[in-house]
């Protein structure tokens, strides 16, 4: 158990060094090809009356010529005013805007994947920039996603942070950016870990090479399913950890909603290579490992390992937040330990119980 605990400390230290040196190598974004390409922004929306205006107002503020943008919103059988709010928000938009009502299924696609399958068929450009209705993208978003794109690159994944006024919201924000920092570390090693469907670019060439969502087996982690299929076709990938692609997500309102979200993500984790799953399992079981460590080495060893982990995690958080121009909430680290422990226990119970996935008001 002492070896496992030290492994976690080593993993965090390696992540810190990777992010630190990557930051030192970072410079200005590469210039876009001339002329700038047309792009399609795809947004799947189901009962998003309260959030869709925020999302689309951010789209209207993009520092990209609106005449080169088409915005496609897929209204997935909403029972509220999602479509009306979207159309009101985009009235007089200088670019192209369409809101499609989605009722039919395309092939194997269901839920969000089905909406995106319809939107990609309606899109008229070579770049699909995908985000969610509860996301606000930054003005530099399109430049940040397009700059790393190349003929051999199939997907470019941006960065998302959770922000909100409550302590629960801030802990989610710390959790997200720390997790994405570790994802970036592994991606920088050349390992295709995952993509995020709320902040990603997929080229038409790559999307059509895998047959689109209608040809992929249904998954509650549709973004990872597409990412894995694209990489399997030999396309490259890029994960971008920069402020230019830092989008802001609304937090989960309750612990139950958060656990449902994480349980859905766990399906994607279970499709990762075994060695990466083992690393994540060891990292997630850190607090449980402290119990036998107490028995074997005593409370002094437990306290030393725990403080070491908190110190390294705090430094990692500092680097992650600083790299995107934010201040890390380091004072929340003690509370974050309790938050992490609670999420780990709750997620374990959720995984073992025969519960269906509750996703946008539908069960899978």
MIVEX-636394 format. One record per residue: x, y, z of N, C-alpha, C in turn; residue in three letters. Coordinates in steps of 0.1 Angstrom, whole numbers, plus 5000, padded with zeros to 4 digits. Layout:
REM residues N
XYZXYZXYZALA
...
REM end
This chain:
REM residues 364
500849885000500050005000500950135000UNK
502050125007502950235007503450264992UNK
503750154985504150164971503150234963UNK
501850194964500750254957500650404960UNK
500750434973500650574977501750664971UNK
502950604971504050684965503950684950UNK
503250584944503050594929502150714926UNK
501150734934500250854932500950984933UNK
501850994943502651114944503551134931UNK
504151014927505051024915504251064903UNK
502951014901502151044890501751194890UNK
501451254901501151394902502351474899UNK
503551434904504751504901505151504887UNK
504951394880505151384866504251474858UNK
502951474862501951564856502351714857UNK
502851754869503351884871504451924862UNK
505451834861506651864853506251874838UNK
505251784834504851794820504151924817UNK
503251964825502452084823503352204824UNK
504352204833505252314835506152334822UNK
506652234817507552244805506652274792UNK
505452214792504652244781504252394780UNK
504052454792503752594793504852684789UNK
506052634792507252714788507452714773UNK
507052594767507152584752506052664745UNK
504952684752503852744745504152894741UNK
503552924730503653064724502353104719UNK
502453194709501153244702500553134694UNK
499253134692498653044683499153054669UNK
499152944662499552944648498553024640UNK
498953094630498053174621497153074614UNK
495953124611494953044603495353054588UNK
494952954581495252964566494453074560UNK
494953124549494253234542493653174529UNK
492453204526491453274534490953184545UNK
490453254556489853174567488753084563UNK
488752964569487652864564486352894570UNK
485252854563483952854569483852744579UNK
483052764589482852664600481352644603UNK
481052534608479752504613479752484629UNK
478952554636478852534650477552454653UNK
477752334659476652244661476252234676UNK
475052254679474552264693473252174694UNK
473452064702472251984705471552044717UNK
470252054717469552124728468252044731UNK
468052004743466851944748466352004761UNK
465252084760464752154772465752244778UNK
466352324770467452414775466952564775UNK
465752584777465152724777465952814786UNK
466452764798467152854807468552874804UNK
469152804794470652814792470952854777UNK
470052824768470452834754470752984750UNK
470153084756470453224753471853254757UNK
472353214769473653234773474653174763UNK
474353054759475252984749475353064736UNK
474153104731474153174717474653314718UNK
474453384729475053514731476553504730UNK
477153404736478653384735479053364720UNK
478253284713478553254699478453384691UNK
477553474694477453604687478653694690UNK
479453664700480553744704481853684699UNK
481853584691483053524685483853624677UNK
485153624679486053704671486353634658UNK
485353614650485553544637484453604628UNK
484753624615483753684606482453604606UNK
481353664610480053594611479653534597UNK
480053604587479653544573480353414570UNK
481353374578482053254577481453144587UNK
480453174594479953084604478453054601UNK
478152924602476752884602476552814616UNK
475452854623475152804636473852714634UNK
474052594638472952494637472552444651UNK
471352474655470852424667469852314665UNK
470052194671469052084670468152074682UNK
466852104680465852104690465451954692UNK
465851894702465651754704464351724712UNK
463251744705461851724711461751794724UNK
462151914725461951994737460552024740UNK
460152024753458852054757458652194763UNK
459752274763459752404768459952504756UNK
460452624759460652734749462052734743UNK
462752624742464052624738464152684724UNK
463352634714463452684701463152834700UNK
462052874707461653014706462853104712UNK
463453064723464453144729465653154720UNK
466053044714467153034704466953134693UNK
465753124687465453214675465453364679UNK
464853394691464853534696466353584698UNK
467153494704468553534707469353564694UNK
469053484683469853494671469153574660UNK
468153654664467553734655468553844650UNK
468553874637469453964630470853934631UNK
471153804634472553754634473153774620UNK
474353824619474953854606475353724598UNK
475553614606475953494599474653414596UNK
474853284594473653194591473253124603UNK
471953124606471453054618470252964614UNK
470252844618469052754616468852674628UNK
467552654632467152574643466352464637UNK
466852334638466152224633465452144643UNK
464152104641463452024650463751874646UNK
464251804656464751664654463651564660UNK
463151484651462151384655462551244651UNK
463051224639463351094634464751054639UNK
464950914639466250864642467050834629UNK
468350854629469250814618470050694622UNK
469850584616470650464618470650424633UNK
471850404638471950364652471950474662UNK
471950594657472050714666470850734675UNK
471050774687470050804697470450924705UNK
469450994711469751104720470651214713UNK
471651264720472451374715473151324702UNK
473651204701474251154689473351164677UNK
472051134679471151144668470951294664UNK
470851384673470751524670471951574662UNK
473151534666474351574659474451504645UNK
473951384644473951324631473051404621UNK
471951454626471151534617471851674614UNK
472451734624473151864622474251844612UNK
475051744613476151724604475651704590UNK
474551644588473951634574473551764569UNK
473051854578472651984574473752084572UNK
474952054578476052144577476652154563UNK
477252264560477752284546479252314546UNK
479952304557481352334558482152214561UNK
483452234561484452124563484852104578UNK
484352194587484752184601483452194609UNK
483252094618482152084627482752124641UNK
482352234646482652284660481552254669UNK
481652164678480552114686480652174701UNK
479552224706479452264720478052234725UNK
477852254738476552224744475752354747UNK
474452334750473652454753473852514766UNK
474552444775474952504788476352554789UNK
476952574777478352614776478452764770UNK
479352844775479652974770481052974765UNK
481252974752482652974746483253114746UNK
484553124746485253254746485253304732UNK
485453434730485553494717486553434708UNK
487653384713488753324705488553174702UNK
487453124705487152984705487552924691UNK
486952974681487152914667488652924663UNK
489253034666490753044662491452934670UNK
491152914683491852824691491752674686UNK
490552644681490252514677490852484662UNK
490752594654491252574640492752574639UNK
493452644648494852664646495652534646UNK
495252434655495952304655495452204644UNK
494352244637493852154627494752144615UNK
494852024610495751994598495051874591UNK
495451854578494851744571494851614578UNK
495951584586496051454593495351454606UNK
494851564611494151574624492651564622UNK
492051474629490651454628489851524639UNK
490351534651489651604662490551694669UNK
490051804674490751904683489851924694UNK
490351904706489551914719489952034726UNK
488952124730489252244738489252214753UNK
488952314760489052304775487852374781UNK
487252304791486052354798486252364813UNK
485752464819485852484833484452514839UNK
484152454850482852484857482952604866UNK
481952694865481952814874480652834879UNK
480552874892479352904899479552964912UNK
478553024919478853094932478953004944UNK
478352884944478352794956479652724958UNK
479852684970481052604973481052474965UNK
479852414963479752294955480152314941UNK
479752434936480152474922481652484921UNK
482252554930483752584930484552454931UNK
484052354939484652224940484552154926UNK
483452164920483352104906484352164897UNK
484452294898485452364889486852324891UNK
487252304904488552254907488752114902UNK
487752034903487751894899487951884884UNK
487151964876487251964862488651994857UNK
489152104862490452154856491652064860UNK
491552014872492551914876492551794867UNK
491351744865491151624857491551644843UNK
491251764837491651794824493151814822UNK
493751864833495151874833495851744832UNK
495351644839495951504839495651444825UNK
494451474819494151424806495151484796UNK
495451614798496451684789497851624790UNK
498151584802499551524804499651394796UNK
498651304797498651184790498551204775UNK
497751304770497651334756498951384751UNK
499651464759500951514754501951404752UNK
501751284759502551174757502151094744UNK
501151144737500751084725499650974726UNK
499050964739498050854741496650914739UNK
495850864730494550914728493650874739UNK
493350974748492550944760491050964757UNK
490751084754489351114752489151254745UNK
487951284742487551414737486351464745UNK
485951594744484851644751483851694741UNK
482651644742481551684732481051824735UNK
481451884745480952024747481952124742UNK
483152084737484152174732485152094723UNK
484752074711485551994702485352034687UNK
486352014679486252024665486451884659UNK
485651854649485751734641485751774626UNK
486651724619486651764605485651674597UNK
485051734587484151654579484751524573UNK
486051534569486751424563486751304574UNK
487151344586487251234596485851184600UNK
484951274601483551234605482951134595UNK
483151164582482551084572483350954570UNK
484650954574485450834573484950724582UNK
484350764593483750654602482250634600UNK
481750704590480250684587479350764595UNK
479850854604479050944612478350874624UNK
477650944632477050884644476050784640UNK
475450794628474350694625474950554623UNK
476350544621476950414619477650364631UNK
477750444641478450404654477450344663UNK
477950234670477050174681476650284691UNK
475450274696475050374706475850374718UNK
476150494723476950504736476450634743UNK
476450624756476050744764477250834765UNK
478350794760479550884759479850894744UNK
478950964737478950964722480251034717UNK
480751134725481951204721483151114720UNK
483251034731484350934731484250834721UNK
483050784718482850684708483250734694UNK
482950864691483350924678484850944678UNK
485450994689486851014690487650884688UNK
487250774694487850644693487750594679UNK
486650614672486450564659487350644649UNK
487450774651488250864642489750824644UNK
490250814656491550774659491850634652UNK
490850544653490950414647491150414632UNK
490650524626490850534612492150594608UNK
493050624618494350674615494550824615UNK
493450894620493551034621494251074634UNK
494951194634495551244646494551314654UNK
495051364666494151434675495051534682UNK
494351644687495051744695494151784707UNK
494751794718494051844730494751984733UNK
493952084734494452224735494152274749UNK
495252304757495052354771495552494771UNK
494652584766495052724764493752814767UNK
494052934771492853024774491953054762UNK
492553044750491753074738490552984736UNK
490652864742489552764740488952734753UNK
489052814763488552794776487052834777UNK
486152734776484752754777484252734791UNK
483152804795482652794808481352714808UNK
481252614817480052534818479352564831UNK
478052544831477252564843477452434851UNK
477452444865477652334873476452244874UNK
476752124879475652034882474952084895UNK
473552094895472852154906472852074919UNK
472951944918472851854930473951744929UNK
474151684940475051574941474551454932UNK
473251434933472651324925472951344910UNK
472751474905472951504891474451484888UNK
475251524897476751514894477151364893UNK
476551274902476851134902476351074889UNK
475151114884474651064872475551104860UNK
476051224860477051274850478251184850UNK
478851174862480151094863479950944860UNK
478750894864478550754860478450734845UNK
477950834838477950824824479350834818UNK
480150924824481550934819482250804822UNK
481950734833482650614836482550514825UNK
481450514817481350414806482550444796UNK
482850574794484050604785485350554791UNK
485450574805486650534812486850384810UNK
485750304811485850164810486350114796UNK
486350204786486750164773488250204770UNK
488850264780490250304779491150184780UNK
492450194776493350084777493450034792UNK
493749904794493649854808494649924817UNK
495849954812496850014820496550154825UNK
495750224816495350354820494150344830UNK
493250244828492250224838492850194852UNK
493950104852494550074864495150194871UNK
495750284864496250404869495150494875UNK
494050504868492950584873492350524886UNK
492250384886491750314897492550344910UNK
493850334908494750354919494650504924UNK
494550594915494450734918493150764926UNK
492050704920490750724927490650654940UNK
491450554943491350474955492350524966UNK
492850644964493850694973493450694987UNK
492250744990491850755004491650615010UNK
491150525003490950385008492350325011UNK
493350355003494650295006495350355019UNK
494850465023495350515036495050435048UNK
493950355047493550275059494550155061UNK
494950075051495949975054497350035056UNK
497550155050498850215053498950255067UNK
497850295073497850335088498250205096UNK
497650095092497949965099499449925098UNK
499949945085501349895083502349985087UNK
502150115085503250215087502950315098UNK
501750325102501450415113500850545108UNK
500350625118499750755114500650855108UNK
501950855112502950945107503050925092UNK
503150805087503250775073502050825065UNK
500850795071499550835065499550995063UNK
499851065074499851205074500851255063UNK
502051205063503051245054502651225039UNK
502051105036501651085022500451175019UNK
499551195028498351275025498751415023UNK
499651475032500051615030500851625017UNK
501651525014502451525001501551524989UNK
500451444990499451444979498751584977UNK
498351644989497751764988498651874983UNK
499951874987500851974982501051964967UNK
501251844962501451824948500251854940UNK
499051814945497851844939497551994938UNK
497952064949497852214949498752274939UNK
499952224937500852274927500352254913UNK
499752134911499252094898498052194895UNK
497152214905496052304903496552444900UNK
497552494907498152624904498552634889UNK
499252534884499752534871498652524861UNK
497652444863496452424854495752564853UNK
495452624865494652744864495452864859UNK
496752864862497552974857497752964842UNK
497852844837498052824823496852884815UNK
495652884820494552944813494153074818UNK
494953144826494753274831493753294843UNK
493653184851492753184862493553164875UNK
492953204886493653184899493053054906UNK
493952964909493552844915492952864929UNK
491852804933491252814946491952724956UNK
493152754959493952664967493452644982UNK
492652744987492152735000491052625001UNK
490552584989489552474989490052334989UNK
491452324989492052194988491552094999UNK
491552145012491052055023489552005020UNK
488752095016487352065013487251975001UNK
488251994991488251914979488551764983UNK
489351744993489651604997488351535001UNK
487551605009486251545013485351525001UNK
485351624992484551614980484951494972UNK
486251474970486751364962486351234968UNK
486451224981486151104988484651074987UNK
483851174988482351154987481951114973UNK
482651174963482351134949482750994946UNK
483950954951484450814949483550714955UNK
483050734967482150644974480750634966UNK
480250754963478950764957479050704943UNK
480050724935480150674922480350524922UNK
481050464932481150324934479850264936UNK
478950324945477650264947476750284935UNK
476850394928476050414916476450314905UNK
477750274905478150184895477650044898UNK
477650004910477249874914475749844914UNK
474949954917473549944917472949934902UNK
471849854900471349844887470449964883UNK
471050074882470350194878470550224863UNK
469550284857469550324844470250464843UNK
470750504831471350634830470250744828UNK
470250844836469250954834470051064827UNK
469651084814470451174806469451274798UNK
469451394802468551494796467051454796UNK
466651394808465251354809464951224803UNK
465951154797465651024791466450924799UNK
465950794799466650684806467250594796UNK
468450544798469150454789469650334797UNK
REM end
